[in-house]
Amino acid sequence: MAKLLNNGYVNLVESMGHDQAAIRNARRCWRSESKGEDADTKLIQHLLRAGHKTPFEAMVFTFDVKTPLFVARQWFRHRMGSYNEESLRYCVALKDYYIPEGLEGQALTLWKAHNDQAFAVYEQLVSQHGLQKEQARSVLPVGLYTKFYWTVNGSALMNFLALRLDSHAQQEIRCYAQAILDIVILQAPISFTAFKEVMAFADRS
């Protein structure tokens, strides 16, 4: 598990396929068999340089993610994947919110006071005024932590990583993207090492 931001994380729950699934599916195109790791590595590199990512759909990953709501909403813009999020229609929101690293002094005091007040209002609306949780959640801040499972194939994951590791992406989601790359490179080292190298080459060009 990679712990991120002040109280978030990302953890690989399960995976299947990995490098061999992508190599198997790629070689079906050429009606060929594996000729060893070196040849397989060159094949993977060729696929990524050519932008031919269909074989990587054969590998699948499921992540357990805890992240601020505003990061999750950026994440959910990546539609090629399956999401199951903790519902605040049915669950009581926990007082658990994002605090940026390095925030201190009056800024930190203001940040905490605003978030604490929002949670206090939420709790009063639910417990004292009988408001439904699904309505009361409207007063909560977008820095509230949410949890979800994300199931994604290797090709869609590479698209996510390419966009969210970019220097123009928001720093908070870049932290998650880097942690995910560090995780999957251990699961499918040929594919994601080659992906990382292609990305580095693209950045230099």
C-alpha positions in Angstrom: 0.0 0.0 0.0 1.3 3.5 -0.9 0.2 6.2 1.5 -0.4 9.5 -0.2 -1.2 13.1 0.7 -2.1 13.6 4.4 -4.4 10.6 4.7 -4.9 8.9 1.4 -3.6 5.7 -0.2 -3.7 3.4 -3.2 -3.4 -0.3 -3.0 -3.4 -3.1 -5.6 -6.2 -5.5 -4.6 -5.8 -8.0 -7.4 -4.6 -8.4 -11.0 -4.4 -10.8 -13.8 -2.7 -11.3 -17.2 0.4 -9.2 -16.8 3.1 -9.3 -19.4 2.4 -12.7 -20.7 -1.2 -11.9 -21.6 -0.2 -8.9 -23.6 2.5 -10.8 -25.4 0.2 -13.7 -26.1 -2.5 -11.4 -27.6 0.0 -9.4 -29.6 1.5 -12.6 -31.1 -1.9 -13.7 -32.3 -1.7 -10.8 -34.8 1.4 -12.2 -36.4 0.5 -15.9 -35.8 3.8 -16.2 -34.0 5.1 -17.9 -30.8 7.4 -16.4 -28.1 11.0 -16.6 -29.0 12.3 -15.8 -25.5 12.3 -12.8 -23.2 14.5 -10.6 -25.3 12.2 -11.0 -28.4 9.1 -10.5 -26.2 10.6 -7.3 -24.7 11.3 -5.9 -28.2 7.7 -6.8 -29.3 6.3 -4.9 -26.3 8.5 -1.9 -27.0 7.4 -1.9 -30.7 3.8 -2.0 -29.7 4.1 1.0 -27.4 6.2 3.1 -29.8 3.6 2.4 -32.5 0.7 3.2 -30.2 -0.8 -0.3 -30.7 -2.2 -0.8 -27.2 -5.0 -3.3 -27.8 -2.9 -6.3 -26.5 -2.5 -4.6 -23.1 -6.3 -4.8 -22.6 -5.6 -8.5 -21.7 -4.1 -7.4 -18.3 -6.5 -6.1 -15.7 -5.9 -4.4 -12.3 -8.1 -3.6 -9.4 -7.0 -0.8 -7.0 -8.4 0.3 -3.7 -8.2 4.1 -3.6 -8.7 6.7 -0.9 -8.4 10.2 -2.2 -9.9 13.7 -1.8 -13.2 14.1 -3.6 -11.8 16.7 -6.0 -9.1 14.2 -7.1 -11.7 11.4 -7.5 -13.8 13.6 -9.8 -10.7 14.2 -12.0 -10.1 10.4 -11.9 -13.6 9.5 -12.9 -13.2 11.5 -16.2 -11.3 8.4 -17.3 -14.3 6.4 -18.5 -12.5 3.2 -19.6 -12.7 1.5 -16.2 -15.1 0.3 -13.6 -15.7 2.3 -10.4 -17.4 1.4 -7.1 -17.4 4.3 -4.7 -18.4 4.4 -1.0 -21.9 6.0 -1.0 -22.7 9.0 1.2 -26.3 8.3 0.6 -26.0 5.3 2.8 -22.9 5.9 4.9 -22.3 8.7 7.4 -19.5 10.9 6.2 -16.3 10.7 8.4 -14.5 13.8 9.5 -11.6 13.1 7.2 -10.3 15.8 4.8 -7.3 16.8 2.8 -4.7 19.2 4.2 -2.0 20.3 1.7 1.5 19.5 2.6 3.4 22.6 3.9 0.3 24.5 4.9 1.0 26.3 8.2 0.3 29.3 10.3 -2.9 31.3 9.7 -3.6 29.5 6.4 -3.6 26.1 8.2 -5.8 27.5 10.9 -8.3 28.8 8.4 -8.3 25.6 6.4 -9.0 23.4 9.4 -11.7 25.8 10.8 -13.6 25.9 7.5 -13.5 22.1 7.2 -14.4 21.5 10.8 -17.3 23.8 10.6 -18.7 22.1 7.5 -18.5 18.7 9.2 -20.2 20.2 12.3 -23.1 21.5 10.3 -23.4 18.2 8.5 -23.5 16.3 11.7 -26.1 18.6 13.2 -28.3 18.4 10.1 -28.3 14.6 10.3 -28.5 14.0 14.0 -30.5 17.0 15.3 -32.7 18.1 12.3 -33.4 14.7 10.7 -32.1 15.6 7.3 -31.3 12.7 5.0 -27.6 11.9 4.6 -27.9 12.2 0.8 -29.1 15.8 1.3 -26.9 16.9 4.2 -23.7 15.8 2.3 -24.2 18.9 0.1 -22.5 21.1 2.7 -19.4 19.0 2.9 -16.1 20.2 1.3 -14.6 18.8 -1.9 -11.5 18.0 0.1 -13.5 15.2 1.9 -11.8 11.9 1.5 -13.7 9.2 -0.5 -12.9 5.6 -1.2 -13.5 3.6 -4.3 -12.4 0.5 -6.2 -11.1 1.0 -9.7 -10.8 -1.9 -12.1 -8.9 -1.0 -15.3 -7.2 -2.8 -18.2 -3.6 -2.2 -19.1 -4.3 0.0 -22.1 -6.7 2.3 -20.3 -4.3 2.4 -17.4 -1.5 3.6 -19.7 -3.7 6.3 -21.0 -4.5 7.4 -17.4 -0.8 7.4 -16.5 0.2 9.3 -19.7 -2.2 12.1 -18.8 -1.9 12.2 -15.1 1.9 12.0 -14.9 2.1 15.0 -17.3 3.6 18.1 -15.7 0.4 20.0 -16.4 -1.7 17.6 -14.3 -2.6 18.7 -10.8 0.0 17.7 -8.3 -2.3 15.7 -6.1 -3.4 13.3 -8.8 0.1 13.1 -10.1 1.1 11.6 -6.7 -1.4 8.8 -7.2 -0.4 8.2 -10.8 3.3 7.8 -9.8 2.4 5.4 -7.0 0.3 3.3 -9.4 3.1 3.2 -12.0 5.5 2.1 -9.2 3.0 -0.7 -8.3 2.2 -2.0 -11.8 5.9 -2.0 -12.9 6.4 -4.8 -10.4 3.4 -6.7 -11.7 4.2 -6.3 -15.4 7.8 -5.2 -15.6 8.3 -5.7 -19.4 5.2 -3.7 -20.3 5.4 -0.8 -17.9 9.2 -0.4 -18.0 8.8 0.0 -21.8 5.9 2.3 -21.2 8.0 4.4 -18.9 10.8 4.6 -21.4 8.5 5.6 -24.2 7.0 8.3 -22.0 10.5 9.6 -21.2 11.4 9.7 -24.9 8.1 11.6 -25.6 8.9 14.2 -22.9 12.4 14.8 -24.5 11.0 15.2 -28.1 
